[in-house]
Each structure stands twice: as C-alpha cells, then as structure tokens.
Amino acid sequence: MPLCPLSLELLDGNTYLTYCLSFSDGVPSDALEATKNASNAEKLTDQVMQNPQVLAALQERLDNVSHTPSSYIETLPKAVKRRINALKQLQVRCAHIEAKFYEEVHDLERKYAALYQPLFDKRREFITGDVEPTDAESEWHSENEEEDKLAGDVKNKVVIAEKEAATAEEPNPKGIPEFWFTIFRNVDMLSELVQEYDEPILKHLQDIKVKFSDPGQPMSFVLEFHFEPNDYFTNSVLTKTYKMKSEPDQADPFSFEGPEIVDCDGCAIDWKKGKNVTVKTIKKKQKHKGRGTVRTITKQVPNDSFFNFFSPLKASGDGESLDEDSEFTLASDFEIGHFFRERIVPRAVLYFTGEAIEDDDNVCGREPLGPELEGDEEGEDEDDADINPKVSWGAAPPVTGVLLRRRVASPCSSQNTNNRPGTGLSDPFCRI
C-alpha cells in the first residue's frame, strides 16, 4: 500500500513544531500525484486536513508535546541544553549545602536537648510522685478570659467544697497515675497498636526520653522507654534506635529534601516466665501416619502487641523488596518514632490532657507525618481497614527503600511550611 509523507509546520504558542504523517486511506489517487508538484502542495494539505484519521493523529501528537515538559526540552537548541545542564550542576551543589544545614540543625537539637533535659527530669519526678510541686510550680493561669471569669465565679464555691471535703477522706494518689498510658490511649496512632493485655504493662511506664547521636557519629536518635519494676520483664529500659541519612543520593540528588529515617533497631525484652505477650500458645492435634493415633501438641506463634515495636523490620540489607503490607508496617514504624521524638516527648502533658491532639488537627494545620495513602477517585471511608489497617509488627528479610522524610519546617507558620523551627506567638504550646 503506497504511503505519502507529508510535512506540516504548525505554530503552537511561540514554538514551531514539525510533524511527519503517513497516510493512504481517504486520499484520492490524483492527490498522490500532486505531491510531485510544489504548486499543488496547498491543495493536498487541505485534502489531508479534512481526513478525520489524520486530524486525530495530529491532535494526539499535539497533546503529547503540549503536556510533556521533556518533549519541550528536546526541541531546544544544543546551546540552551548545555546551559540547563550547568543549572543542574548548581542544583546539586545546593543540595549538598542544604545537607550541611541539616547537619548543623542536628547539632543544635543535641545542644538544646541538654537544656530541655533538666525540665524533663523534673517532669518525671512530678509524674512518679518522687517530688511534690510547690504552690508556685503548680499555679497555672488560663489565657481564656471566659474561663477566667467562670473560675472567679466558682472560686468561693470551690473553697466551701474544699472545706467540706476536708472532713472526708479524699484520695491522694502518688504522682500522676497512668500518665504515659493515658497518652497512649489518647493518640490514635498508638492506641491502635495497644492490645488489652498490653495495658497492664504500659501502666508501669514512667518516662520516655529522646537521645541524639554524639558529635561525629552517624545521624540517629534513640527512644528510651523507662519502666518501674513489674511482673512482666526484668528490663528497666527498652530502647528503639532510628538511623537517619542526611546527604543527597548520588543516583538521584534532586530528590533530597532533608534528613530521612532509613532504618531502625529494637532491643531484646527479657520476659519473665509465662509473661511474653508477643507470642501465644496454641494447641494442635497431630495424627500419627502409621498407627493412626492422635496427639495434642502445643506451639508458640506470634501475637499482636505493642511490644513488637521493639522487634522491627529491617530496611537495610541486600536490596530485596518488601511486600506491600511489610512496606506499610515499616513506614508506620518510622512515622511513630518520628512522632514520639517531635511531638509526644516534648509536649507530653498536652497529649495527656488532649489539648495537643486538637492543636495538631486544628490550630497548627500540620501536614501528615507519614506517606500519603492513595485511595480510589471516589474516596473511601476513613475507617476502611485497607486505608488504616491495624499495624502488626513482624519479621521480614532485610530490605531497603522505605523512607520517612523528616522536615525542619515549622507547621505553625501561617505563611508556608518552609519556615525554620519556631513557636506560635498566639499559642505558646504550638511548636514543632
């Protein structure tokens, strides 16, 4: 079947594009002969442009070029492409400077963590009841005028009620009972991991600390969970170490947006006999092949528990890929570790009272901490198990590639998310 090449020069914006179309159907035979004569080129073009197939093919090509930046770059002269390559070189250098910035931020975090720690130590003493706060330390003035007025109205009633209650026995528990356990219940991200049999153990949790890596060491942080003596395990401290990467990837330097959590390590829990909640014992019947007798055996299998948090998946290794469920589990692990570090430990009392939860959702307008999940176009229910499954910590082969970006932007900013860490002026508790 004879083919007739046609070159059409079209104006698209400020760019001239040339298309070579091949066609045979729908074009008269005399039009094929007309291509030999330059004087008939205009007539041939008119005939071709009336062919629906040609118009459809041309429109498709136009759409592809119009909406693909790479196609536009390909049309540029070599001299312009050379200058673009020079800009990319500058961009890589910017990424390396940005990496140095985040390294200094990490050093500042370490420095100020040492300044925060005396306050956190006193917080622990108040929580455990080892120290009783003074009247001055326990005084708190509300910034809400309406609440202040209400407090003034009921002040006399409270004084009278206190005098009446003085004659009766009033419970005076030591410290703040179940402080950290209450935080676990208040924060959905954590409460989803806590099973009923985890609760008695978490009631023994006395403190959570964040420790930053020493100067000169690879960037990382450690979560320390301090427990009082209990009937479940002998450890006084359970640890979770999160390793971070803060340099551009040589294979993809333009993807660098700051430090990333790239791996984590847990710790061994020394469970007391019969108290390990991360496993359960099941009974199974076995039939002997030869004699036909049946016997019952017991077997230990993994059990859902928050304490599987200390036996995490491994993200580093020989490059094997995770399945979708394991990838979600690891990403959730990184997200939870980040949340402990950036939110719960610095602002524990506000998560205990619930104020920080409302603050996170409404006042500060924070971005999601973890990877954004893609649902269908029509949307799905928030409680759908596929969108927000209960995370089950387990074991899997060593892999790489599941990351959670850690941003240093202040989510309290009303301008944008690129501001550096700060405190909201209107809300002293609104901070990164």
Secondary structure as UniProt FT lines:
FT   STRAND          4..12
FT   TURN            13..14
FT   STRAND          15..23
FT   TURN            25..26
FT   HELIX           29..34
FT   TURN            35..36
FT   HELIX           38..40
FT   HELIX           41..49
FT   HELIX           52..66
FT   HELIX           69..74
FT   HELIX           78..128
FT   TURN            135..138
FT   HELIX           145..166
FT   TURN            177..178
FT   HELIX           179..186
FT   HELIX           188..191
FT   TURN            192..193
FT   HELIX           196..198
FT   HELIX           199..202
FT   TURN            203..204
FT   STRAND          205..212
FT   TURN            215..216
FT   STRAND          220..227
FT   STRAND          237..245
FT   HELIX           253..255
FT   STRAND          260..265
FT   TURN            273..274
FT   TURN            277..278
FT   STRAND          279..287
FT   TURN            289..291
FT   STRAND          294..302
FT   HELIX           306..310
FT   HELIX           324..339
FT   HELIX           340..344
FT   TURN            345..347
FT   HELIX           348..353
FT   HELIX           355..358
FT   HELIX           359..363
FT   TURN            377..378
FT   TURN            382..383
FT   TURN            385..387
FT   STRAND          404..405
FT   TURN            411..412
FT   TURN            428..429
//
